[in-house]
């Protein structure tokens, strides 16, 4: 999941939760995942994008609150676990260990 403000919504932080919920309800629960490899923005050349993230989404510490919000909206525990870790674990296992 991309948490960049410019890609999710420029003014509504809750649009991220809407976006994730929509994807899960459309049947993509087995394809969505968090990824904390892109939070470093200090040397980004395009300063017009600052702030890159809403304060509540500016690092991986936000994942717990995002998951709690999704749970409060009635999404299944299984869907939430897939987003949180199961999908990326499966992807890495398939990609790195099943090159057969």
C-alpha positions in Angstrom: 0.0 0.0 0.0 1.2 3.4 -0.9 0.8 6.0 1.8 2.0 9.0 -0.1 -0.4 11.8 0.3 -0.2 12.7 -3.4 -1.3 9.2 -4.5 -4.0 8.6 -1.9 -5.6 12.0 -1.3 -4.2 15.5 -1.0 -6.3 16.7 1.9 -8.2 13.7 3.5 -6.0 11.3 5.5 -9.0 9.0 6.1 -9.1 8.4 2.3 -6.3 5.9 2.9 -8.6 3.7 5.0 -11.4 4.1 2.4 -8.9 3.1 -0.3 -7.8 -0.1 1.5 -11.3 -1.0 2.5 -12.5 -0.6 -1.1 -9.7 -2.9 -2.4 -10.5 -5.6 0.2 -14.2 -5.5 -0.4 -13.6 -5.8 -4.2 -11.8 -9.1 -3.6 -8.2 -8.1 -3.4 -7.5 -9.0 0.2 -4.9 -11.6 -1.0 -3.0 -9.0 -3.0 -2.6 -5.9 -0.7 0.4 -5.4 1.6 2.2 -2.8 3.7 5.7 -1.9 2.7 7.9 0.3 4.8 10.8 0.7 2.4 9.9 4.2 1.0 9.6 6.5 4.0 12.9 8.3 3.5 12.2 11.6 1.8 14.8 14.0 3.1 16.8 14.0 -0.2 13.9 13.8 -2.6 14.4 16.4 -5.3 10.8 17.5 -5.6 10.2 19.7 -2.5 6.8 20.7 -3.8 5.5 17.3 -2.5 6.3 18.2 1.1 4.7 17.0 3.3 4.9 13.6 1.6 2.7 12.0 4.2 -0.1 13.0 6.5 1.4 13.1 10.1 -0.6 9.9 11.0 0.9 8.0 8.1 4.5 9.2 8.0 6.1 6.0 9.1 5.4 2.3 9.7 4.2 3.0 13.2 0.9 4.0 11.6 0.2 0.4 10.5 -1.4 -0.5 13.8 -3.8 2.4 13.8 -4.7 1.6 10.1 -5.4 -2.0 11.0 -7.5 -0.9 14.0 -9.6 1.4 11.7 -10.1 -1.4 9.2 -11.2 -3.7 12.0 -13.7 -1.1 13.3 -15.2 -1.0 9.8 -16.0 -4.7 10.0 -13.3 -6.1 7.8 -12.4 -9.7 8.6 -9.4 -10.6 10.8 -8.2 -12.7 7.9 -8.2 -9.8 5.5 -6.4 -7.6 8.0 -3.7 -10.3 8.6 -3.2 -10.6 4.9 -2.6 -6.8 4.6 -0.4 -6.7 7.7 2.0 -9.6 6.9 0.6 -12.7 5.2 0.6 -11.4 1.6 4.1 -10.1 1.7 5.3 -13.3 3.4 3.8 -15.4 0.7 5.2 -13.1 -2.0 8.7 -13.3 -0.6 8.5 -17.1 -0.2 7.2 -17.6 -3.7 9.7 -15.1 -5.2 12.9 -16.0 -3.2 12.5 -19.7 -2.4 10.5 -21.2 -5.3 12.6 -20.3 -8.3 12.5 -23.9 -9.4 
